[in-house]
């Protein structure tokens, strides 16, 4: 992943990722990067922890 893209830079600040349906370019790479960083990746709102 290009380390200067806005999505990559945001991943440096995130503590979770919500992967919404669809197939935009680069999504798989963003999810892979998040998982490599040990971030939880949720695929639906029902999976996210409630506060």
PDB file with one MODEL, atoms N, CA, C and O in Angstrom:
MODEL        1
ATOM      1  N   UNK A   1       0.846  -1.178   0.000  1.00  0.00           N
ATOM      2  CA  UNK A   1       0.000   0.000   0.000  1.00  0.00           C
ATOM      3  C   UNK A   1       0.887   1.235   0.000  1.00  0.00           C
ATOM      4  O   UNK A   1       1.910   1.288   0.683  1.00  0.00           O
ATOM      5  N   UNK A   2       0.480   2.209  -0.767  1.00  0.00           N
ATOM      6  CA  UNK A   2       1.199   3.478  -0.806  1.00  0.00           C
ATOM      7  C   UNK A   2       1.060   4.151   0.551  1.00  0.00           C
ATOM      8  O   UNK A   2      -0.053   4.448   0.987  1.00  0.00           O
ATOM      9  N   UNK A   3       2.168   4.391   1.214  1.00  0.00           N
ATOM     10  CA  UNK A   3       2.135   4.911   2.581  1.00  0.00           C
ATOM     11  C   UNK A   3       1.779   6.385   2.671  1.00  0.00           C
ATOM     12  O   UNK A   3       1.785   6.958   3.761  1.00  0.00           O
ATOM     13  N   UNK A   4       1.471   7.003   1.547  1.00  0.00           N
ATOM     14  CA  UNK A   4       1.098   8.419   1.565  1.00  0.00           C
ATOM     15  C   UNK A   4      -0.348   8.663   1.151  1.00  0.00           C
ATOM     16  O   UNK A   4      -0.764   9.814   1.021  1.00  0.00           O
ATOM     17  N   UNK A   5      -1.110   7.611   0.944  1.00  0.00           N
ATOM     18  CA  UNK A   5      -2.514   7.796   0.586  1.00  0.00           C
ATOM     19  C   UNK A   5      -3.288   8.213   1.831  1.00  0.00           C
ATOM     20  O   UNK A   5      -2.915   7.832   2.941  1.00  0.00           O
ATOM     21  N   UNK A   6      -4.353   8.986   1.670  1.00  0.00           N
ATOM     22  CA  UNK A   6      -5.151   9.379   2.835  1.00  0.00           C
ATOM     23  C   UNK A   6      -5.659   8.182   3.641  1.00  0.00           C
ATOM     24  O   UNK A   6      -5.677   8.224   4.871  1.00  0.00           O
ATOM     25  N   UNK A   7      -6.070   7.122   2.954  1.00  0.00           N
ATOM     26  CA  UNK A   7      -6.582   5.945   3.675  1.00  0.00           C
ATOM     27  C   UNK A   7      -5.493   5.328   4.544  1.00  0.00           C
ATOM     28  O   UNK A   7      -5.754   4.957   5.688  1.00  0.00           O
ATOM     29  N   UNK A   8      -4.288   5.214   4.021  1.00  0.00           N
ATOM     30  CA  UNK A   8      -3.201   4.638   4.817  1.00  0.00           C
ATOM     31  C   UNK A   8      -2.889   5.535   6.009  1.00  0.00           C
ATOM     32  O   UNK A   8      -2.680   5.040   7.117  1.00  0.00           O
ATOM     33  N   UNK A   9      -2.857   6.843   5.796  1.00  0.00           N
ATOM     34  CA  UNK A   9      -2.567   7.766   6.884  1.00  0.00           C
ATOM     35  C   UNK A   9      -3.639   7.691   7.966  1.00  0.00           C
ATOM     36  O   UNK A   9      -3.328   7.779   9.154  1.00  0.00           O
ATOM     37  N   UNK A  10      -4.908   7.528   7.561  1.00  0.00           N
ATOM     38  CA  UNK A  10      -5.973   7.367   8.545  1.00  0.00           C
ATOM     39  C   UNK A  10      -5.802   6.086   9.350  1.00  0.00           C
ATOM     40  O   UNK A  10      -6.081   6.064  10.548  1.00  0.00           O
ATOM     41  N   UNK A  11      -5.345   5.021   8.699  1.00  0.00           N
ATOM     42  CA  UNK A  11      -5.140   3.757   9.412  1.00  0.00           C
ATOM     43  C   UNK A  11      -4.103   3.897  10.521  1.00  0.00           C
ATOM     44  O   UNK A  11      -4.105   3.115  11.472  1.00  0.00           O
ATOM     45  N   UNK A  12      -3.228   4.874  10.409  1.00  0.00           N
ATOM     46  CA  UNK A  12      -2.225   5.095  11.452  1.00  0.00           C
ATOM     47  C   UNK A  12      -2.857   5.666  12.721  1.00  0.00           C
ATOM     48  O   UNK A  12      -2.263   5.593  13.796  1.00  0.00           O
ATOM     49  N   UNK A  13      -4.059   6.234  12.600  1.00  0.00           N
ATOM     50  CA  UNK A  13      -4.754   6.851  13.732  1.00  0.00           C
ATOM     51  C   UNK A  13      -5.915   6.007  14.254  1.00  0.00           C
ATOM     52  O   UNK A  13      -6.385   6.223  15.371  1.00  0.00           O
ATOM     53  N   UNK A  14      -6.376   5.055  13.461  1.00  0.00           N
ATOM     54  CA  UNK A  14      -7.559   4.267  13.813  1.00  0.00           C
ATOM     55  C   UNK A  14      -7.254   3.192  14.842  1.00  0.00           C
ATOM     56  O   UNK A  14      -6.119   2.734  14.970  1.00  0.00           O
ATOM     57  N   UNK A  15      -8.299   2.795  15.579  1.00  0.00           N
ATOM     58  CA  UNK A  15      -8.152   1.649  16.470  1.00  0.00           C
ATOM     59  C   UNK A  15      -9.094   0.514  16.091  1.00  0.00           C
ATOM     60  O   UNK A  15      -9.014  -0.572  16.665  1.00  0.00           O
ATOM     61  N   UNK A  16      -9.993   0.751  15.125  1.00  0.00           N
ATOM     62  CA  UNK A  16     -10.841  -0.294  14.538  1.00  0.00           C
ATOM     63  C   UNK A  16     -11.173   0.103  13.103  1.00  0.00           C
ATOM     64  O   UNK A  16     -10.992   1.252  12.699  1.00  0.00           O
ATOM     65  N   UNK A  17     -11.662  -0.875  12.343  1.00  0.00           N
ATOM     66  CA  UNK A  17     -12.081  -0.618  10.969  1.00  0.00           C
ATOM     67  C   UNK A  17     -13.452  -1.235  10.769  1.00  0.00           C
ATOM     68  O   UNK A  17     -13.692  -2.376  11.162  1.00  0.00           O
ATOM     69  N   UNK A  18     -14.353  -0.474  10.153  1.00  0.00           N
ATOM     70  CA  UNK A  18     -15.668  -0.981   9.775  1.00  0.00           C
ATOM     71  C   UNK A  18     -15.670  -1.113   8.264  1.00  0.00           C
ATOM     72  O   UNK A  18     -15.660  -0.113   7.546  1.00  0.00           O
ATOM     73  N   UNK A  19     -15.684  -2.341   7.786  1.00  0.00           N
ATOM     74  CA  UNK A  19     -15.654  -2.640   6.342  1.00  0.00           C
ATOM     75  C   UNK A  19     -17.086  -2.761   5.853  1.00  0.00           C
ATOM     76  O   UNK A  19     -17.766  -3.744   6.150  1.00  0.00           O
ATOM     77  N   UNK A  20     -17.549  -1.763   5.103  1.00  0.00           N
ATOM     78  CA  UNK A  20     -18.907  -1.753   4.582  1.00  0.00           C
ATOM     79  C   UNK A  20     -18.980  -2.510   3.264  1.00  0.00           C
ATOM     80  O   UNK A  20     -17.962  -2.669   2.591  1.00  0.00           O
ATOM     81  N   UNK A  21     -20.172  -2.985   2.881  1.00  0.00           N
ATOM     82  CA  UNK A  21     -20.315  -3.726   1.619  1.00  0.00           C
ATOM     83  C   UNK A  21     -19.905  -2.890   0.412  1.00  0.00           C
ATOM     84  O   UNK A  21     -19.964  -1.661   0.440  1.00  0.00           O
ATOM     85  N   UNK A  22     -19.494  -3.569  -0.631  1.00  0.00           N
ATOM     86  CA  UNK A  22     -19.060  -2.916  -1.858  1.00  0.00           C
ATOM     87  C   UNK A  22     -17.641  -3.348  -2.185  1.00  0.00           C
ATOM     88  O   UNK A  22     -17.011  -4.068  -1.410  1.00  0.00           O
ATOM     89  N   UNK A  23     -17.147  -2.918  -3.311  1.00  0.00           N
ATOM     90  CA  UNK A  23     -15.813  -3.332  -3.721  1.00  0.00           C
ATOM     91  C   UNK A  23     -15.018  -2.168  -4.308  1.00  0.00           C
ATOM     92  O   UNK A  23     -14.571  -2.241  -5.453  1.00  0.00           O
ATOM     93  N   UNK A  24     -14.835  -1.084  -3.529  1.00  0.00           N
ATOM     94  CA  UNK A  24     -14.037   0.014  -4.044  1.00  0.00           C
ATOM     95  C   UNK A  24     -12.571  -0.397  -4.178  1.00  0.00           C
ATOM     96  O   UNK A  24     -12.101  -1.281  -3.461  1.00  0.00           O
ATOM     97  N   UNK A  25     -11.876   0.225  -5.067  1.00  0.00           N
ATOM     98  CA  UNK A  25     -10.467  -0.073  -5.312  1.00  0.00           C
ATOM     99  C   UNK A  25      -9.649   0.113  -4.035  1.00  0.00           C
ATOM    100  O   UNK A  25      -9.764   1.133  -3.355  1.00  0.00           O
ATOM    101  N   UNK A  26      -8.824  -0.882  -3.722  1.00  0.00           N
ATOM    102  CA  UNK A  26      -7.902  -0.782  -2.599  1.00  0.00           C
ATOM    103  C   UNK A  26      -8.448  -1.217  -1.258  1.00  0.00           C
ATOM    104  O   UNK A  26      -7.704  -1.266  -0.279  1.00  0.00           O
ATOM    105  N   UNK A  27      -9.735  -1.537  -1.188  1.00  0.00           N
ATOM    106  CA  UNK A  27     -10.321  -1.895   0.102  1.00  0.00           C
ATOM    107  C   UNK A  27      -9.647  -3.111   0.718  1.00  0.00           C
ATOM    108  O   UNK A  27      -9.345  -3.123   1.912  1.00  0.00           O
ATOM    109  N   UNK A  28      -9.410  -4.141  -0.100  1.00  0.00           N
ATOM    110  CA  UNK A  28      -8.757  -5.342   0.422  1.00  0.00           C
ATOM    111  C   UNK A  28      -7.398  -5.036   1.007  1.00  0.00           C
ATOM    112  O   UNK A  28      -7.004  -5.605   2.025  1.00  0.00           O
ATOM    113  N   UNK A  29      -6.692  -4.141   0.364  1.00  0.00           N
ATOM    114  CA  UNK A  29      -5.365  -3.752   0.848  1.00  0.00           C
ATOM    115  C   UNK A  29      -5.464  -2.991   2.176  1.00  0.00           C
ATOM    116  O   UNK A  29      -4.627  -3.171   3.061  1.00  0.00           O
ATOM    117  N   UNK A  30      -6.479  -2.149   2.311  1.00  0.00           N
ATOM    118  CA  UNK A  30      -6.663  -1.417   3.561  1.00  0.00           C
ATOM    119  C   UNK A  30      -7.013  -2.363   4.697  1.00  0.00           C
ATOM    120  O   UNK A  30      -6.495  -2.230   5.806  1.00  0.00           O
ATOM    121  N   UNK A  31      -7.890  -3.314   4.423  1.00  0.00           N
ATOM    122  CA  UNK A  31      -8.278  -4.296   5.442  1.00  0.00           C
ATOM    123  C   UNK A  31      -7.062  -5.138   5.831  1.00  0.00           C
ATOM    124  O   UNK A  31      -6.842  -5.397   7.014  1.00  0.00           O
ATOM    125  N   UNK A  32      -6.287  -5.560   4.860  1.00  0.00           N
ATOM    126  CA  UNK A  32      -5.079  -6.351   5.139  1.00  0.00           C
ATOM    127  C   UNK A  32      -4.105  -5.560   6.019  1.00  0.00           C
ATOM    128  O   UNK A  32      -3.548  -6.101   6.974  1.00  0.00           O
ATOM    129  N   UNK A  33      -3.907  -4.296   5.697  1.00  0.00           N
ATOM    130  CA  UNK A  33      -3.011  -3.453   6.496  1.00  0.00           C
ATOM    131  C   UNK A  33      -3.532  -3.310   7.917  1.00  0.00           C
ATOM    132  O   UNK A  33      -2.761  -3.382   8.873  1.00  0.00           O
ATOM    133  N   UNK A  34      -4.837  -3.107   8.060  1.00  0.00           N
ATOM    134  CA  UNK A  34      -5.425  -2.991   9.397  1.00  0.00           C
ATOM    135  C   UNK A  34      -5.199  -4.270  10.194  1.00  0.00           C
ATOM    136  O   UNK A  34      -4.822  -4.213  11.365  1.00  0.00           O
ATOM    137  N   UNK A  35      -5.422  -5.410   9.575  1.00  0.00           N
ATOM    138  CA  UNK A  35      -5.225  -6.693  10.275  1.00  0.00           C
ATOM    139  C   UNK A  35      -3.759  -6.914  10.631  1.00  0.00           C
ATOM    140  O   UNK A  35      -3.455  -7.438  11.703  1.00  0.00           O
ATOM    141  N   UNK A  36      -2.858  -6.522   9.749  1.00  0.00           N
ATOM    142  CA  UNK A  36      -1.420  -6.640  10.047  1.00  0.00           C
ATOM    143  C   UNK A  36      -1.052  -5.805  11.265  1.00  0.00           C
ATOM    144  O   UNK A  36      -0.159  -6.171  12.030  1.00  0.00           O
ATOM    145  N   UNK A  37      -1.739  -4.686  11.442  1.00  0.00           N
ATOM    146  CA  UNK A  37      -1.498  -3.821  12.602  1.00  0.00           C
ATOM    147  C   UNK A  37      -2.217  -4.317  13.852  1.00  0.00           C
ATOM    148  O   UNK A  37      -2.075  -3.735  14.927  1.00  0.00           O
ATOM    149  N   UNK A  38      -2.993  -5.398  13.707  1.00  0.00           N
ATOM    150  CA  UNK A  38      -3.706  -5.959  14.844  1.00  0.00           C
ATOM    151  C   UNK A  38      -5.014  -5.259  15.154  1.00  0.00           C
ATOM    152  O   UNK A  38      -5.569  -5.429  16.240  1.00  0.00           O
ATOM    153  N   UNK A  39      -5.517  -4.460  14.196  1.00  0.00           N
ATOM    154  CA  UNK A  39      -6.781  -3.763  14.405  1.00  0.00           C
ATOM    155  C   UNK A  39      -7.954  -4.706  14.143  1.00  0.00           C
ATOM    156  O   UNK A  39      -7.905  -5.505  13.208  1.00  0.00           O
ATOM    157  N   UNK A  40      -9.006  -4.622  14.957  1.00  0.00           N
ATOM    158  CA  UNK A  40     -10.192  -5.402  14.644  1.00  0.00           C
ATOM    159  C   UNK A  40     -10.855  -4.845  13.386  1.00  0.00           C
ATOM    160  O   UNK A  40     -10.933  -3.630  13.204  1.00  0.00           O
ATOM    161  N   UNK A  41     -11.329  -5.734  12.526  1.00  0.00           N
ATOM    162  CA  UNK A  41     -12.031  -5.341  11.303  1.00  0.00           C
ATOM    163  C   UNK A  41     -13.437  -5.920  11.388  1.00  0.00           C
ATOM    164  O   UNK A  41     -13.613  -7.139  11.380  1.00  0.00           O
ATOM    165  N   UNK A  42     -14.438  -5.044  11.468  1.00  0.00           N
ATOM    166  CA  UNK A  42     -15.832  -5.446  11.543  1.00  0.00           C
ATOM    167  C   UNK A  42     -16.460  -5.316  10.159  1.00  0.00           C
ATOM    168  O   UNK A  42     -16.105  -4.424   9.388  1.00  0.00           O
ATOM    169  N   UNK A  43     -17.393  -6.211   9.853  1.00  0.00           N
ATOM    170  CA  UNK A  43     -18.036  -6.178   8.538  1.00  0.00           C
ATOM    171  C   UNK A  43     -19.506  -5.784   8.625  1.00  0.00           C
ATOM    172  O   UNK A  43     -20.214  -5.820   7.618  1.00  0.00           O
ATOM    173  N   UNK A  44     -19.966  -5.415   9.796  1.00  0.00           N
ATOM    174  CA  UNK A  44     -21.336  -4.953   9.969  1.00  0.00           C
ATOM    175  C   UNK A  44     -21.485  -4.258  11.309  1.00  0.00           C
ATOM    176  O   UNK A  44     -20.739  -4.532  12.249  1.00  0.00           O
ATOM    177  N   UNK A  45     -22.444  -3.363  11.390  1.00  0.00           N
ATOM    178  CA  UNK A  45     -22.659  -2.635  12.639  1.00  0.00           C
ATOM    179  C   UNK A  45     -23.005  -3.562  13.787  1.00  0.00           C
ATOM    180  O   UNK A  45     -22.685  -3.275  14.941  1.00  0.00           O
ATOM    181  N   UNK A  46     -23.663  -4.681  13.472  1.00  0.00           N
ATOM    182  CA  UNK A  46     -24.036  -5.633  14.519  1.00  0.00           C
ATOM    183  C   UNK A  46     -22.828  -6.308  15.160  1.00  0.00           C
ATOM    184  O   UNK A  46     -22.949  -6.894  16.236  1.00  0.00           O
ATOM    185  N   UNK A  47     -21.670  -6.233  14.516  1.00  0.00           N
ATOM    186  CA  UNK A  47     -20.444  -6.826  15.061  1.00  0.00           C
ATOM    187  C   UNK A  47     -19.684  -5.868  15.972  1.00  0.00           C
ATOM    188  O   UNK A  47     -18.856  -6.298  16.775  1.00  0.00           O
ATOM    189  N   UNK A  48     -19.959  -4.586  15.852  1.00  0.00           N
ATOM    190  CA  UNK A  48     -19.191  -3.604  16.613  1.00  0.00           C
ATOM    191  C   UNK A  48     -19.594  -3.617  18.074  1.00  0.00           C
ATOM    192  O   UNK A  48     -20.761  -3.847  18.394  1.00  0.00           O
ATOM    193  N   UNK A  49     -18.642  -3.373  18.965  1.00  0.00           N
ATOM    194  CA  UNK A  49     -18.987  -3.337  20.378  1.00  0.00           C
ATOM    195  C   UNK A  49     -19.860  -2.122  20.693  1.00  0.00           C
ATOM    196  O   UNK A  49     -19.676  -1.051  20.115  1.00  0.00           O
ATOM    197  N   UNK A  50     -20.791  -2.292  21.597  1.00  0.00           N
ATOM    198  CA  UNK A  50     -21.639  -1.158  21.981  1.00  0.00           C
ATOM    199  C   UNK A  50     -20.986  -0.429  23.149  1.00  0.00           C
ATOM    200  O   UNK A  50     -20.240  -1.008  23.939  1.00  0.00           O
ATOM    201  N   UNK A  51     -21.289   0.844  23.227  1.00  0.00           N
ATOM    202  CA  UNK A  51     -20.714   1.636  24.322  1.00  0.00           C
ATOM    203  C   UNK A  51     -21.744   1.890  25.370  1.00  0.00           C
ATOM    204  O   UNK A  51     -21.456   2.541  26.375  1.00  0.00           O
TER     205      UNK A  51
ENDMDL
END
